[in-house]
């Protein structure tokens, strides 16, 4: 029989994996799989909801996941015992912890897969000094604070292990979180961003070494030889991984088709599952161990303030001092200090190991989790407060912001954007048509691949790509044989002698237009070519690619400091790029009046210089006896006269130039109303490309604009040509001319068809 002093420990009851179903009388929450599914769904809903709420504050998703774990744990919802026993009973935590640690293993594998040791060897002395200061001072202060905690709330713990864990916890910089913050603030490729990432990479490696030391010292056996053996075995494993694994993976990489990126393929297959599902479970698992209620009394809250102050002071002061010694400006030094103070997943790994090894008790664990949360949360606001990169100087001689210009023989600079390889053939064919004659100074093209900065973006790979260029968040595309997009642009450059530069822009959808407009202005572009948010299907209809790109196009139209064109692609020139000698294209310009139409006609006139292109210009004029049927334009007489005068002067000059050019046809169509205009357009649907202005002016255009427009960014004519009622296989380029005195009603026009007011799903 057991004595009275014997403590009898009982294991949680065994849970069967699946049930017969609620209709058979089983409670699904008493079975492992249904309960795990419910827990996963709850975790995803809470963490994604918090991430959405914190998005305006530009916080990394790790903040939402840590806070979500705390909310689901005993600190908040877990105070309700019924909820805790139903959703997170002790018998289910084994399955949850297993899934969480499985996700952690995959995450660490992906982190190692993405790490480039060569980049560490290229770290400069300045970044190395900042990294050493950012580790040593907070590590020393962490050891100092551990003595205070041992005398108060952490009595009886293993002294050596405790101070090592405290030092490691306070000296960590979260490399992936830092990359995400820099990306959101568009600082990745600035001097501050490059220095912070280099220092954080060194810090990250040092933190893992220190963590290995902490694990070795935190063994349950009191014999020091056990810790030595653990450490030596860890070193042996690393050596074997360095000597044995690389030849195996190189052999596997050689067997991949076309020497493909083996690491990138693995990341692409695993990252969504790991970052989207498993890692939130790890944060929730940590949150279930965090009970803020254990922090009670003035002493506990004072210790929390002490730990936060120690962590922030050590990181910020050490980084700032070394940065100033390296002659870094004060504002940049402060920004570096705040950036290096961010924490993340590695911090929670250290804390969880410490708690599992009984080195950290519940109260200390809660204090450290709150410290990590606070230091990461304040990073973005503090960096924004102290450091704003110098605004890029506008070019004083940047005069050619439109295609219509006084000196048409000057170089035409174009920023051509594309979403995927599907846009490349038509874009190249359009650029080939834009080349003009050899008498001109030529065409300079910046081809920008628009990539979304989503939560699944691999931070380390993303930084390696963006680090090589000096502009915020876009870079030279990697010129490798496997990148068929870059190969296509390179081949076009060599064959057509057009200056073309492939780029990659990585931005969130909310501010992608900023990168587009900024790049166009820095490069002195006269026009930005954007792909329409719908693509051409085999049956001739247009299918939405991504509706997000629609709002990007609208914002570019509103904010661009040059002309903008939206290309509605219906297979311009076919599915492949057509060589210059085989170009045969028929282009139609629809001219109603106004600056946008003049820009479209100027673009068409340039295209007509290409030997393989024929141009037709159709000018729409209202029949004099039909003026009563068409509503007159509601503007004052003076502006109307100026508009008519500008159009007449432009057309007169255009007619004079094409007198001896048999490749250009100019016709004037008399129409009575919108129905007549549509009838004329139906007769012209056999061309390859329509060039139209986004906001045509005049009585005819006003009558067309009274029709409901599904795509206001295309204007009344562009919307008509893309509507299902209008049958044509021609592509459409809708052009908006840059006007420094643009109408203030533009934003209102966009707002009238905002997502909240637009019920269409296209």
Secondary structure by P-SEA (a helix, b strand, c coil): cccccbbbbbccccccccccccccccccccccaaaaaaaaaaaaaaaaaaaaaaccccccaaaaaaaaaaaaccccccccaaaaaacccccaaaaaaaaaaaaaaaaaaaaaaaccaaaaaaccaaaaaaaaaaccaaaaaaaaaaaaaaacccccccaaaaaaaaaaaaacccaaaaaaaaaaacccccaaaaaaaaaaaaaaaaaaaaaaaaaaaacccccaaaaaaaaaaaaaaaaaaaccaaaaaaaaaaacccccaaaaaaaaacccccccccaaaaaaaaaaaccccccccaaaaaaaaaaaaaaaaaaaaaaaaaaaaacccaaaaaaaaaaaacccaaaaaaaaaaaaaccccaaaaaaaaaaaaaaaaaaaaaaaacccccccccccccccccccccccccbbbbbcccccccccaaaaaaaaaacccccccbbbbbbbbbbbbcccccaaaaaaaaccccccccccccccccaaaaaaaaaaaaaacccccccccccccccaaaaaaaaaaaacccbbbbbcccccccccbbbbccaaaaaaaaaaaacccbbbbbbbccccccccccccccbbbbbbbbbcccaaaaaaaaaaaaaaccccbbbbbbbbbcccccccccccccccaaaaaaaaaaaaaaaaaaaaaacccccbbbbbbbbccaaaaaaaaaaaccccbbbbbcccccaaaaaaaccccccccccaaaaaaacccccccbbbbbbbccccccccaaaaaaaaaccccccccc
